[in-house]
Amino acid sequence: MRLRPLSVAALLRFAFKQKNMQGHIFPFESELQNNSQEAAPSSPSLSPTVSEKLERYAEALVAALSMSTIAETEHARSGVFGDPESVYRACADMKLFNQEVLRVVLLDARQRLITMIDVTKGGLNESLAHPREIFRPVISHSAYSFILVHNHPSGDSSPSEADLRLTRRISEAARILQIQLLDHVIIGQPMNDRQGYFSFKESGALG
């Protein structure tokens, strides 16, 4: 029996599943515990050795979470984009961005991914997020439909007035061009009882 090699995404999904992430993180915890005497109890500051280990621990944790997010994102992109949750999972990498990015998700007639294109970076300015820049990839890739996605680095996925104006503008242009705009999803972070995204379609604000 021949064994097929695992894809990069499959390897990442295995390596960074929650139970497997313990192997990346717990050795640092053990190391810190074994060397806890290096920090003087009466001193408000940690020794350089312990500080370096804490920094290494934090870096390892961030790297593990980032790789886990990337692996989950790649897996989600192979599925159907049938609801805002699927869009959120497929664009979870945007939670890691430290600036606003506007992304166009291009879909075929079965609502499966053709490609994703980031059209603006640095802020959702209406002069930058011009309909021309948004519809150019939609038309050039002969997409059946598309979804707008952008992130809020603050983590709060609530739409701003600029978000609402842009959505109305693109929705009107899509109707004129007879191209389906399925949704506009804002990516944030889960907060309290709120999910980590806002869907204009779900909220009835798509137009």
N, C-alpha and C positions, 0 to 999 in steps of 0.2 A: 504494500500500500504506500503510495506516494503522499508525502505531507506537503501541503502548500505553505509557502512562507507567509508569515503574518504581515499585514500592512503596518505602516508606521502608526496609523490611528488605532489599530487593534492593540499594538504593543503599549501605546500610551494609555489606552483605556484600562488595560490590565494592570500596568505599573502604578497607576494613580487612582485606582478605585479606593474608596474610603478605607477598606480593611488593609489594602496593600500600602497605603500612605504611611501606615504606622512604621513600616520598615525604613522610611525615609526620615521620619521625625523623631521617633522614640530614642534612637541612639544618642541624639543630642541631649535629650532630657536626662538620660542615664549619665552621660558625661558630665553634665552640669551638677547633678546630685553627688557624683563621686568626688567632685572637686569643690564642693560647697565651702570647705574650710579655707579656700584661698581668699575668700572675702572676709575681712575683719568684721565681726558682729557689731562692734561699736562704731564702725566707720559708715557714714551715710553714702559713700561711693564704693562701687565695686572695684576690685583690682583689675588691671589691664587684661589679665588672662581671662577672668570671668566675663568681662565686658566683651572681649573678642568672641568668646563662645556664645554669648547671648546674641551678638550680631550675626554670627554664623547660623544660629538657630533660626533667627528671624528670616534671613536670606533663604534658608532651606525651605521654610514654611511657605514663603511667598512663591518660590520657584515651583514647589509641589502643587500649590493651588492654581498657579498660572497654567502649568502643563495639564492639570486635570481639566481646567476650563476649556483649553484648546482641544483636548481629546473629545470632550463631550460635545463641543461645538461642531467638530468635523463629523461626528457620528450623526448629529441631528440634521445636518445638511443633506444627508442621503434620503431623508424621508419626505413626506408630503407637507407642504406649508398650508395646512388647512385651518389654522386658528392662531391667535396671538401667542399662545404658549409655545407653539412650534417655532414661531419666528424668534421669540425670546431665547429659546435654547440654541437655535442656529446662529444667533448673533450675540451669544454670551461673551464672546471675546471683547465686545465693546464696553463691557463693565470694567475692563482693565485700562481703558484709554483715559488719559488725563486732560484731554481736550475734546470738544464736541466734534463729532464726525457725522456727516449725512451720507447714508448708504442707500443704494438702490438695489433691491433684490429682484432679479428677473426670473420669471417662471414660464414654464411651457403650459400647454392646455390641460395637463394633468396636475398642475400646481406643484411641479417638481422643479428643482433649481436648475437654471441655465448657468447663471453666474451672479456674483455680487460685485458691485463697483462702488467704491467710496468717492463721492463727487465733490465734497467740500470738507475741509478740516479747519478747526480753530474757532468755530462759532456758526450758529445757524442764522447768518445774516441774509436777509432777503435779496440783497444785491449779489451775494455769492451763490446762494441756492436758487439760481435763475431757472425757470422751466426749461430753457434751452439745454442747460447742463444736465438736467434730470432726464429729459426725454431723449436726448441724443443716444445714450446706450440702450434705452428701451427699443428704439427704432432700429439701430444698427445690429442688434442681436435678434431682431424679429421676435421679441418676447410677446407671449399671449397676454400676460398681465404682469403687474409689478407691485411691489410693496416698498414704501418708504420706511426707513429705520434711522433713528439717530439716538445718541446717548446723552445723558445728563451726568457729567462727572461728579456733581454734588451727590448723586445717588437718589435724589428726589425725581421721580418720573412724572410729576405733575406737569401738564403742558403750560407753556407761557403764551402770552398774547402773540408773540412772533411765530410760535409753533402753530397756533390756530390760524393765523393769517396765511402762512405758507401752505397749510393743508387745504384751505379753501381755494387758494390760487391754483394749486396743482390738480385738485379735484375738478375744477372747472375746465382747465386745459385738457385733462384726460377725457372728459366728456366730448369736447370739441374734436379731439383727435380720434375718438372712438377706441381708446385704449383703456383697459380695466385697471383702475387703481384699487387694489383689494383692501389696503389698510395703510395706516401710518402708525408705527409702533415706537414708543419712546422707551429706551433701555435705561433702567436705574438699578437700585439695589433694594431688596426686600426690606421694608421698614415696618416695625410693629406688626399689625395684622394685614398690611398692604402687600400685594404682590410686587415683584420687581420691575413691572412694566406698565405702560399705559397704552391702550388701544383706542384709536379714534373710532374705529368701527364698532367696537363693543360699547363705547360710550354714546354712540349715536351722533358723533360730531364730524363724521367723515363727509357728510353732505350728499 
